[in-house]
């Protein structure tokens, strides 16, 4: 797994139900852009879904993708056996991979026990796994040495998504410790550190779905050794990334707002309760999109 892997936002009706038709349009949009993988994670508000809702949604997503996009399901590991059961459910939906993150209740678990848990999930789950290292959300710090050990020695653990406060630094540490020629290490955090992540050995990122083609063009330019042009393009969207990154609710609203502007979604609802959406934010987003000439950036990356 490499390149740009958007994390789908979850469309909701005004009543708070998952809007499966809106999700279909989102996946169709990503197919049209040539995206090869799409994941479900924190940016999909999976923590607000029941297990039944998540399974139904992933099943529908796989059906809509129709083998044109590979779907990555989501598993929270609050116990070894519980996570193993969830991986089996994710596998039954037809997902190609599961993104597994430790639950906050494991913040004080010994590293030895975490290694044992992830090892069992890899060996017994029979599904490709990407480990999500997001201590800001999970409260669990996974060491670089532990992540490298799991990636290199455990069956089915194929990728790492790294997004602590300084993702590029940790990605660099993981790559230095790895014996693999090209370890499958992916960035996240909305793409805020993307160029530095690439320079330190990342093979892609998991941004939101609102403008993945821009991130793809940045990576293409970096891989073509045109760093100056890649940085110039990244600089154009950086103000938008910073504005969207005030908190998770702001990020989710901004992603849905831009998808609405692009004709993909009809609504921008988040599932309640959620963080306060500043009433000034829509106007700020409009001003920002105009200031950076967002439409011209999209055309540059088409």
C-alpha positions, 0 to 999 in steps of 0.5 A: 500500500502506497500513495494517497489513501483518503480516509472517507468522511461519513455522511449523515442525515439530519437525524444522524443516520449514516447516509449510504447514498451520499457515501456511494457518491463519495466513493464514486468521486474517488474512483473517478479521481483514480484513487486505489485505496480508501480507508475508514478511521477517525476521520470517518467518525467510526468512534460514533458508529455501532458495530452493526452500523460499521459492518453495514457501511463497510459492506456497502462501500465494498459493493459500491467500490466494485473492485475499483477501489480497495477498502480498508476497514477499521478495528479498535483493539480494546482486547486481543480476542475482541479485536480478533473477532472484529477483524473477522467481521471486517473480513466478511465485509470484503475489505482488503485490509483492516486499520487497527488502533489500540483503544485508550484503555491500553495506554498503560499496557506493557509493550510486551503485551501489545506486541503479543496482541498485535502478533496474534491479530496478524497471525490469526486474523487472516487479513492484511493489517495497517497499524495506526499509531495516533497517540493524540487520539488513542492515548497509546504510545507505540514505540518505533522499535516495536512498530518496526518489529511488528512490520518486519516479523509478523504475518499480515502486518503490512503497513504502518500509519504514523501520526503523532504530533511530530509524524515526520520525525517518527517516520524517519526513526522507523525507516532508519530502524527498518531492514526493508528496502522500502517499508510501507510507512504512511503519514496522516494528520491531514497531510500537515507534514507530508513533504517532510514525511516523504523526505524521511521515507514515507510512501504515501499519506492518508488525508481527507477525501476532499482534494486527494488529487492535490496530495497525489500531485505533490507526491508525484513531483517529489518522486520526480525529484522536483522538490521546488515545484512540490513545495510550491504546490504544497504551500498553496494548500497549507493555509487551508490545511492549517485552518482545517486543523483547529480540531477534529470537528473543524477538520471534518466539517471542512472536508464535508464542506469542500466535498459539498462545494465540489458537488459530491455531498449534499450536507455537512452534518456531523454525528452528535454530540460533536465539537462546536462548529464556529458559526464563522467557519463557513465564511472563513472557508469561503474566503480561504478557498477564494484566496488560494484560488482553489479551483485553479489548484484543482485544475493544475492537479487534474 
